[in-house]
Amino acid sequence: MKSPILLASAAVAVTVLSGCIDQQNYATTPVEVQTEKGTVVCQLYTENRVLWDEAIVAPPGMTIREANNICVREGHRRLSNR
């Protein structure tokens, strides 16, 4: 069993660190991805990870979840083509 103090310390560390990272410092120029439903505009972050990649514009008839998935796939595609 893990120590309650260790678990509490880890929770505090995660909370503090998550507030300290400004994603905008890692933002790249937004990219457009053409899909059958229309153009998705993606905000990709860093060229080495896809952790934060997300859609900033989704075409009508597309959910933001679907658009986000397209952006994550685009991030993976660019990462694998490097």
C-alpha positions in Angstrom: 0.0 0.0 0.0 1.3 3.4 -0.8 1.9 5.9 1.9 -0.8 8.6 2.2 1.9 11.2 2.5 3.5 10.1 -0.7 0.2 10.2 -2.5 -0.6 13.6 -1.1 2.8 14.9 -2.2 2.3 13.6 -5.7 -1.1 15.2 -5.9 0.3 18.5 -4.8 3.2 18.3 -7.3 0.9 17.5 -10.2 -1.4 20.4 -9.3 1.4 22.9 -9.0 3.2 21.8 -12.1 0.1 21.7 -14.3 -0.5 25.4 -13.5 3.0 26.4 -14.3 3.1 25.2 -17.9 1.9 27.7 -20.4 0.9 25.8 -23.6 1.1 29.0 -25.7 4.9 28.9 -25.3 4.8 25.7 -27.3 2.2 26.6 -29.9 3.1 26.4 -33.6 1.4 28.2 -36.4 -2.2 26.8 -36.8 -2.5 24.3 -39.7 -5.5 23.4 -41.9 -6.5 19.8 -42.4 -8.9 19.0 -45.3 -11.5 16.4 -44.5 -14.7 15.1 -46.2 -16.7 17.3 -43.9 -14.6 20.4 -44.4 -11.5 22.1 -43.1 -10.4 21.6 -39.6 -8.0 24.2 -38.2 -5.6 22.6 -35.7 -3.4 24.1 -33.1 -0.4 21.9 -32.8 2.1 22.2 -30.0 5.8 21.4 -30.3 7.2 19.2 -33.0 8.1 16.3 -30.6 4.8 15.6 -28.9 1.0 15.6 -29.7 -0.1 15.8 -26.0 -1.9 19.1 -26.4 -2.8 19.1 -30.1 -6.4 20.3 -30.6 -8.9 21.8 -33.0 -9.5 25.5 -32.9 -12.1 25.5 -35.7 -14.3 22.6 -36.8 -16.6 22.6 -39.8 -20.4 22.5 -39.3 -21.6 19.0 -38.7 -18.4 17.9 -37.0 -18.1 17.5 -33.3 -15.2 19.1 -31.5 -14.1 15.6 -30.3 -14.0 14.4 -33.9 -12.0 17.5 -34.9 -9.6 17.1 -32.0 -9.0 13.5 -33.1 -8.2 14.7 -36.6 -5.7 17.2 -35.1 -4.0 14.5 -33.0 -3.7 12.3 -36.0 -2.2 15.2 -38.0 0.3 15.7 -35.1 1.3 12.0 -35.2 1.6 12.1 -39.0 3.9 15.1 -38.8 5.9 13.5 -36.0 6.4 10.3 -37.9 7.4 12.1 -41.1 10.3 14.0 -39.4 
